[in-house]
Amino acid sequence: MNYIMDEQPATTAVQTHFKSELSMKSNPVAEHLSECFGLNKVDISLKPIGNGHINTTMLLKADDQALVVQKLNTTVFPNPEQLVENARLIEQHLTEKHDNGEYNLDIIRHVPTIQNDFLVECDQGVWRALEFIGGSYSEDVVATISQAQTAANAFGQFALALQDFQADQLHHVIPDFHNLAMRFDAFKNVLAKDPASRVALCQDDIDFCLAQQGLVTELKELEGKIPLRPCHNDTKINNMLFCTQSDDAKAVIDLDTCMPGYWLFDFGDMVRTFCSPEQEDSTNLSNVRVREEIFAAIVKGYVEPLKDVITDTEKESFWLGTKVMTFMIGLRFLTDFIDGDNYFATKHANHNLERARNQFALYRDILEKEHTLKAILEINKG
């Protein structure tokens, strides 16, 4: 999920994607949602924001009121009630921390309807509303060292605030979300079926993936050596809002995949989405690389809030997380491409294949820079 909180125009691709929906349906949908959530009925508008892969995210405005509303992807999240229950539990925990001066970031909360419900059926789907936080912006590509360290520190603060949260309260809304062994099984099943007749288009990519199965063994060897913790599980750069005025961290967003997990995955996803100077669907593969200075900023920013609670083994596991998360999302993109693009939203026929190759290019660069990146991790072990 990606929120753009200063009402900046959506990208051309997003505008095109929603053009027909907005022109034909926005008025009745906007009016119904406004009525459900108790907004005024003056100057109602509904427009797309962000560029998330899964849910449809819109800005609902009525007069001087605004909410972020989402049409949930019930294929990915078949139990939206559990999704909301998870997020609200975490919102409540973070609110208590905030009120006690133990968490300084803003919290985006779910907004109830006038009937005190949190889900609304509309436009052949299920919708929810979230508070709109103005004066903020998100990034898809990290531009500076400061941005990287600020965002990583915010995710570290988020992780620290959840350390006394009972993670067993949370529903597993996406079982095996970061289970690489399961992702390989799904990949092999799709290869065997080749439902969209695309295997021949990417055989070299397939062979490359199959050669990386040793990562599963490396993860297996960590079991029981690092603690299971409440994790964000989607620590992309665009899931952290910056303050428009100060460029400081303002809020960690998108709590949909908060589940028990390992910090190595949250760290690895930051590396995956912060370190490359190219967006994850860029086809300029020669420029897809790990910027060592950004990697160092992530390590410094993330570890600092956690220094009193993180174990040495967890810090050591960050190298594995760096490799696994970049490779795994590439594997998932390739799996979805071969399967006919049924999971991730795409803008053209080869979009998922382009994303996969982008991530594999980044993964290869990570492997090539192993000595340098491990040295950075060692320096910052604290």
Sequence and secondary structure as in RCSB ss.txt:
>XXXX:A:sequence
MNYIMDEQPATTAVQTHFKSELSMKSNPVAEHLSECFGLNKVDISLKPIGNGHINTTMLLKADDQALVVQKLNTT
VFPNPEQLVENARLIEQHLTEKHDNGEYNLDIIRHVPTIQNDFLVECDQGVWRALEFIGGSYSEDVVATISQAQT
AANAFGQFALALQDFQADQLHHVIPDFHNLAMRFDAFKNVLAKDPASRVALCQDDIDFCLAQQGLVTELKELEGK
IPLRPCHNDTKINNMLFCTQSDDAKAVIDLDTCMPGYWLFDFGDMVRTFCSPEQEDSTNLSNVRVREEIFAAIVK
GYVEPLKDVITDTEKESFWLGTKVMTFMIGLRFLTDFIDGDNYFATKHANHNLERARNQFALYRDILEKEHTLKA
ILEINKG
>XXXX:A:secstr
    TT     HHHHHHHHHHHHHHHHHHHHHHHHHTT  SSS EEEE    SSSEEEEEEETTEEEEEEE  TT
T S HHHHHHHHHHHHHHHHHHHHTTS  SB   B   TTS S EEETTEEEEEEE   SEE  SS  SHHHHHH
HHHHHHHHHHHTTTS GGGS  SSTTTT HHHHHHHHHHHHHH TTS GGGSHHHHHHHHTTTHHHHHHHHHTTT
S  EEE S   GGGEEEETTT  EEEE   TT EEE HHHHHHHHHHHHS SS TT S GGG    HHHHHHHHH
HHHHHHTTT  HHHHHHHHHHHHHHHHHHHHHHHHHHHHTS SS  SSTTHHHHHHHHHHHHHHHHHHTHHHHHH
HHHHT  
